[in-house]
């Protein structure tokens, strides 16, 4: 619990909580698509089917199919609803060009900052003590320790040479 006494404190606390939610939503999507979030850190709901979670992304010039798990779709739906609710306070709705954003305080206002690999690293380091690709490393290390053959972890992490990387 934080004592919020001024508008500046309120903006700072809101931005910090918003940014933490944004990181968690981006990770939920990123884990579902094989931690390949170099350009697709978060997906607009028009980029996948809401019922099945199927969609495709283009990465390194190649189209790649994915399926968001049910919990990933639930997290995304709640986050999208939250982002859209901020429109009544003058912040942008989720769009294909900017499906999510961080907030920073500038000139006594909250300004949206698009989520990119560099902004993720900047905002992440101020919120959590993890590298931006912590989950990718964790999945690979844990899977190898549990005896999963490296061919599967390499495919999941995008180290495949042909076919669908996740499979």
C-alpha contacts under 8 A as a table, 3 or more apart, distances in Angstrom:
res1	aa1	res2	aa2	distance
4	X	7	X	7.95
4	X	9	X	5.51
4	X	10	X	5.76
4	X	13	X	7.99
5	X	9	X	6.49
5	X	10	X	7.44
6	X	9	X	5.16
6	X	10	X	6.27
7	X	10	X	4.93
7	X	11	X	6.13
8	X	11	X	5.17
8	X	12	X	6.11
8	X	108	X	7.08
9	X	12	X	5.08
9	X	13	X	6.04
10	X	13	X	5.24
10	X	14	X	6.00
11	X	14	X	5.13
11	X	15	X	5.97
11	X	105	X	7.10
11	X	109	X	7.71
11	X	110	X	6.96
12	X	15	X	5.19
12	X	16	X	6.17
12	X	105	X	7.01
13	X	16	X	5.13
13	X	17	X	6.26
14	X	17	X	5.26
14	X	18	X	5.96
15	X	18	X	4.99
15	X	19	X	5.93
15	X	102	X	7.66
15	X	103	X	5.33
15	X	104	X	6.36
15	X	105	X	7.64
15	X	110	X	7.46
16	X	19	X	5.18
16	X	20	X	6.26
16	X	103	X	7.90
16	X	127	X	7.64
17	X	20	X	5.11
17	X	21	X	6.31
18	X	21	X	5.16
18	X	22	X	6.19
18	X	102	X	7.09
18	X	103	X	7.11
19	X	22	X	4.95
19	X	23	X	6.25
19	X	101	X	7.92
19	X	102	X	5.21
19	X	103	X	6.46
19	X	123	X	7.16
20	X	23	X	5.19
20	X	24	X	6.31
20	X	124	X	7.93
20	X	127	X	6.68
21	X	24	X	5.15
21	X	25	X	6.10
21	X	79	X	7.80
22	X	25	X	5.15
22	X	26	X	6.10
22	X	79	X	7.87
22	X	100	X	7.01
22	X	101	X	6.96
22	X	102	X	6.71
23	X	26	X	5.16
23	X	27	X	6.13
23	X	120	X	7.45
23	X	124	X	7.02
24	X	27	X	5.07
24	X	28	X	6.19
25	X	28	X	5.10
25	X	29	X	6.50
25	X	42	X	7.50
25	X	75	X	6.44
25	X	76	X	6.27
25	X	79	X	6.73
26	X	29	X	5.31
26	X	30	X	5.96
26	X	41	X	5.65
26	X	42	X	5.00
27	X	30	X	4.82
27	X	31	X	5.90
27	X	41	X	7.77
28	X	31	X	5.49
28	X	32	X	6.59
28	X	72	X	5.43
28	X	75	X	7.12
28	X	76	X	7.74
29	X	32	X	5.20
29	X	33	X	6.48
29	X	41	X	7.42
29	X	42	X	6.11
29	X	43	X	7.27
29	X	68	X	7.01
29	X	72	X	5.96
29	X	76	X	7.42
30	X	33	X	5.26
30	X	34	X	6.37
30	X	35	X	4.80
30	X	36	X	6.60
30	X	37	X	5.63
30	X	40	X	7.82
30	X	41	X	6.28
30	X	42	X	7.09
31	X	34	X	5.37
31	X	35	X	5.07
31	X	135	X	7.34
31	X	136	X	7.62
32	X	35	X	7.24
32	X	66	X	7.65
32	X	67	X	6.89
32	X	68	X	5.21
32	X	69	X	6.40
32	X	72	X	6.91
33	X	36	X	6.35
33	X	37	X	7.71
33	X	66	X	5.79
33	X	67	X	7.05
33	X	68	X	6.95
33	X	166	X	7.96
34	X	136	X	7.80
34	X	156	X	5.38
34	X	157	X	5.92
34	X	158	X	7.25
34	X	166	X	6.56
35	X	133	X	7.55
35	X	135	X	7.57
35	X	136	X	5.68
35	X	156	X	7.90
35	X	157	X	6.49
36	X	39	X	7.98
36	X	40	X	7.46
36	X	157	X	7.16
36	X	158	X	7.02
37	X	40	X	4.73
37	X	41	X	4.58
37	X	42	X	7.72
38	X	41	X	6.52
38	X	117	X	6.39
39	X	59	X	7.59
39	X	116	X	7.23
39	X	117	X	7.46
40	X	43	X	6.36
40	X	57	X	7.73
41	X	115	X	7.08
41	X	116	X	6.92
41	X	117	X	7.56
42	X	99	X	6.70
42	X	100	X	6.90
42	X	115	X	8.00
43	X	46	X	8.00
43	X	47	X	6.28
43	X	48	X	7.97
43	X	96	X	7.96
43	X	99	X	6.38
44	X	47	X	5.59
44	X	48	X	7.88
44	X	94	X	7.15
44	X	95	X	6.59
44	X	96	X	5.48
44	X	98	X	7.96
44	X	99	X	4.98
45	X	48	X	5.98
45	X	49	X	7.63
45	X	50	X	7.14
45	X	76	X	7.89
45	X	77	X	7.84
45	X	80	X	7.91
46	X	49	X	7.31
46	X	96	X	7.52
47	X	55	X	6.11
47	X	56	X	7.34
48	X	53	X	5.69
48	X	54	X	5.40
48	X	55	X	4.25
48	X	56	X	7.28
49	X	52	X	5.61
49	X	53	X	4.94
49	X	54	X	5.42
49	X	55	X	6.41
50	X	53	X	5.46
50	X	54	X	7.98
50	X	73	X	7.02
52	X	67	X	7.38
52	X	68	X	7.75
53	X	66	X	7.86
53	X	67	X	4.90
53	X	68	X	4.55
53	X	69	X	6.56
53	X	70	X	7.40
53	X	73	X	6.77
54	X	65	X	7.31
54	X	66	X	5.78
54	X	67	X	4.32
54	X	68	X	6.49
55	X	65	X	5.84
55	X	66	X	5.55
55	X	67	X	6.33
56	X	63	X	6.45
56	X	64	X	5.32
56	X	65	X	4.19
56	X	66	X	5.69
57	X	63	X	5.59
57	X	64	X	5.37
57	X	65	X	6.53
57	X	66	X	7.70
58	X	61	X	6.13
58	X	62	X	5.30
58	X	63	X	4.24
58	X	64	X	6.07
59	X	62	X	5.33
59	X	63	X	6.32
59	X	64	X	7.21
64	X	164	X	6.53
64	X	165	X	7.74
65	X	164	X	7.18
66	X	166	X	7.87
68	X	72	X	5.79
68	X	73	X	6.14
69	X	72	X	5.15
69	X	73	X	6.30
70	X	73	X	5.12
70	X	74	X	6.22
71	X	74	X	4.95
71	X	75	X	6.14
72	X	75	X	5.19
72	X	76	X	6.12
73	X	76	X	5.04
73	X	77	X	5.99
74	X	77	X	5.11
74	X	78	X	6.25
75	X	78	X	5.31
75	X	79	X	6.10
76	X	79	X	5.04
76	X	80	X	5.92
77	X	80	X	5.12
77	X	81	X	6.16
78	X	81	X	5.09
78	X	82	X	6.17
79	X	82	X	4.95
79	X	83	X	6.13
80	X	83	X	5.09
80	X	84	X	6.12
80	X	94	X	6.64
81	X	84	X	5.20
81	X	85	X	6.19
82	X	85	X	5.09
82	X	86	X	6.72
83	X	86	X	5.39
83	X	87	X	7.46
83	X	92	X	7.75
83	X	93	X	5.94
83	X	94	X	6.23
83	X	100	X	7.28
84	X	87	X	5.66
84	X	92	X	7.40
84	X	93	X	4.58
84	X	94	X	6.11
85	X	88	X	6.40
85	X	93	X	7.66
86	X	89	X	5.38
86	X	90	X	6.87
86	X	91	X	5.52
86	X	92	X	7.09
86	X	93	X	7.05
87	X	90	X	5.12
87	X	91	X	4.83
87	X	92	X	5.50
87	X	93	X	5.68
88	X	91	X	7.29
91	X	111	X	7.87
91	X	112	X	7.30
92	X	112	X	7.82
93	X	99	X	7.87
94	X	98	X	6.18
94	X	99	X	4.41
94	X	100	X	5.98
95	X	98	X	5.07
95	X	99	X	4.79
95	X	100	X	7.89
96	X	99	X	5.57
98	X	101	X	6.87
98	X	114	X	6.32
98	X	115	X	7.82
100	X	114	X	6.82
100	X	115	X	6.52
101	X	112	X	5.72
101	X	113	X	5.34
101	X	114	X	4.62
101	X	115	X	5.17
102	X	112	X	5.63
102	X	113	X	4.96
102	X	114	X	6.34
102	X	115	X	6.39
102	X	123	X	7.72
103	X	110	X	5.91
103	X	111	X	5.46
103	X	112	X	4.71
103	X	113	X	5.84
104	X	110	X	5.53
104	X	111	X	5.36
104	X	112	X	6.61
104	X	113	X	7.08
105	X	108	X	6.29
105	X	109	X	5.53
105	X	110	X	4.61
105	X	111	X	6.06
106	X	109	X	5.38
106	X	110	X	6.27
106	X	111	X	6.49
113	X	119	X	7.66
114	X	119	X	7.39
115	X	119	X	5.77
115	X	120	X	6.04
116	X	119	X	5.12
116	X	120	X	5.79
117	X	120	X	5.08
117	X	121	X	6.28
118	X	121	X	5.18
118	X	122	X	6.31
119	X	122	X	4.95
119	X	123	X	5.99
120	X	123	X	5.36
120	X	124	X	5.55
120	X	132	X	6.93
121	X	124	X	5.13
121	X	125	X	6.03
121	X	131	X	7.43
121	X	132	X	5.82
122	X	125	X	5.61
122	X	126	X	6.80
123	X	126	X	5.31
123	X	127	X	6.53
124	X	127	X	5.18
124	X	128	X	5.71
124	X	129	X	7.82
124	X	130	X	7.49
124	X	131	X	7.79
124	X	132	X	6.93
125	X	128	X	5.55
125	X	129	X	6.15
125	X	130	X	6.98
125	X	131	X	7.49
126	X	129	X	7.98
130	X	133	X	7.97
130	X	134	X	6.02
131	X	134	X	5.17
133	X	136	X	5.42
133	X	137	X	6.60
134	X	137	X	5.29
134	X	138	X	6.07
135	X	138	X	4.83
135	X	139	X	5.94
136	X	139	X	5.28
136	X	140	X	6.27
136	X	157	X	6.89
137	X	140	X	5.23
137	X	141	X	5.97
138	X	141	X	5.21
138	X	142	X	5.79
139	X	142	X	5.31
139	X	143	X	5.87
139	X	153	X	7.88
140	X	143	X	5.24
140	X	144	X	6.17
140	X	153	X	5.55
140	X	154	X	7.85
140	X	157	X	7.52
141	X	144	X	5.25
141	X	145	X	6.14
142	X	145	X	5.05
142	X	146	X	6.15
143	X	146	X	5.08
143	X	147	X	6.45
143	X	148	X	5.33
143	X	153	X	6.94
144	X	147	X	5.12
144	X	148	X	5.19
144	X	149	X	6.66
144	X	150	X	6.57
144	X	153	X	7.48
145	X	148	X	7.44
148	X	152	X	7.03
148	X	153	X	7.42
149	X	152	X	5.87
149	X	153	X	7.05
150	X	153	X	5.08
150	X	154	X	5.86
151	X	154	X	5.18
151	X	155	X	6.16
152	X	155	X	5.07
152	X	156	X	6.16
152	X	167	X	7.56
153	X	156	X	5.00
153	X	157	X	6.07
154	X	157	X	5.10
154	X	158	X	6.14
154	X	159	X	4.84
154	X	160	X	6.46
155	X	158	X	5.09
155	X	159	X	5.31
155	X	160	X	4.97
155	X	165	X	4.88
155	X	166	X	5.47
155	X	167	X	6.53
156	X	159	X	7.46
156	X	165	X	6.12
156	X	166	X	4.70
156	X	167	X	7.26
157	X	165	X	7.75
157	X	166	X	7.77
158	X	165	X	5.49
158	X	166	X	7.30
159	X	165	X	7.30
160	X	163	X	7.54
160	X	164	X	7.99
160	X	165	X	5.56
161	X	165	X	8.00
162	X	165	X	7.34
163	X	167	X	7.80
164	X	167	X	5.58
